[in-house]
């Protein structure tokens, strides 16, 4: 299982931005929940930044694999992996993270409202979603996606769900031009008959370790793109959004 996961370039570009956002936050004594943690790598980042970390994933494979990766932190109590959705009942968190998750949920509006309920007042949501309907392709089908998002559409969805959008970045440009071309080619020939749920369970931990993926995922190759993406975050040129939002109490919810 460990050989099936490779930190891909879009993941690394996103992780750098997530680290920057969280590093400016007052995290001492705060709790976070990552939904759909996949291989568990981000859980380690949250623990390093001082958060009290919880994780939930629908995939048993993710639970087993991530559990091995974060085992030491689980023993010390820094990280807690929740096996069942019922374990979340009544819990409230300061932060909820869900990267490449919302597009896997058929009723994304209800999902966001559930996350709103799981946040403390003033709590913050940090998510990523694929951008632009026109870019729908074989990789979306292979990953079990229901949709891609447009910038104003996802902003309005969050506002209707009770959030104030603090940052809405279009990240990974210009490397995304190359990534999109090869990603769709890579999955075009796949004839997978799995359900969307099963495809979603695999998407967070299964990565092909071919030569191209290894090259574009290397730190040497990625270093200039980590700098370049900073200049295009406010543009709408890439194929992925990173969104940082704050829960608004009931009386302050804005209806669109």
HELIX and SHEET records of a PDB file:
HELIX    1   1 UNK A    2  UNK A    4  5                                   3    
HELIX    2   2 UNK A    9  UNK A   23  1                                  15    
HELIX    3   3 UNK A   41  UNK A   48  1                                   8    
HELIX    4   4 UNK A   60  UNK A   69  1                                  10    
HELIX    5   5 UNK A   71  UNK A   76  1                                   6    
HELIX    6   6 UNK A   85  UNK A   88  5                                   4    
HELIX    7   7 UNK A  102  UNK A  104  5                                   3    
HELIX    8   8 UNK A  108  UNK A  118  1                                  11    
HELIX    9   9 UNK A  133  UNK A  135  5                                   3    
HELIX   10  10 UNK A  138  UNK A  143  1                                   6    
HELIX   11  11 UNK A  151  UNK A  160  1                                  10    
HELIX   12  12 UNK A  175  UNK A  188  1                                  14    
HELIX   13  13 UNK A  196  UNK A  203  1                                   8    
HELIX   14  14 UNK A  211  UNK A  216  1                                   6    
HELIX   15  15 UNK A  219  UNK A  228  1                                  10    
HELIX   16  16 UNK A  229  UNK A  232  5                                   4    
HELIX   17  17 UNK A  250  UNK A  252  5                                   3    
SHEET    1   A 7 UNK A  79  UNK A  82  0                                        
SHEET    2   A 7 UNK A  52  UNK A  56  1                                        
SHEET    3   A 7 UNK A  31  UNK A  35  1                                        
SHEET    4   A 7 UNK A  93  UNK A  99  1                                        
SHEET    5   A 7 UNK A 119  UNK A 130  1                                        
SHEET    6   A 7 UNK A 240  UNK A 247 -1                                        
SHEET    7   A 7 UNK A 163  UNK A 170 -1                                        
END                                                                             
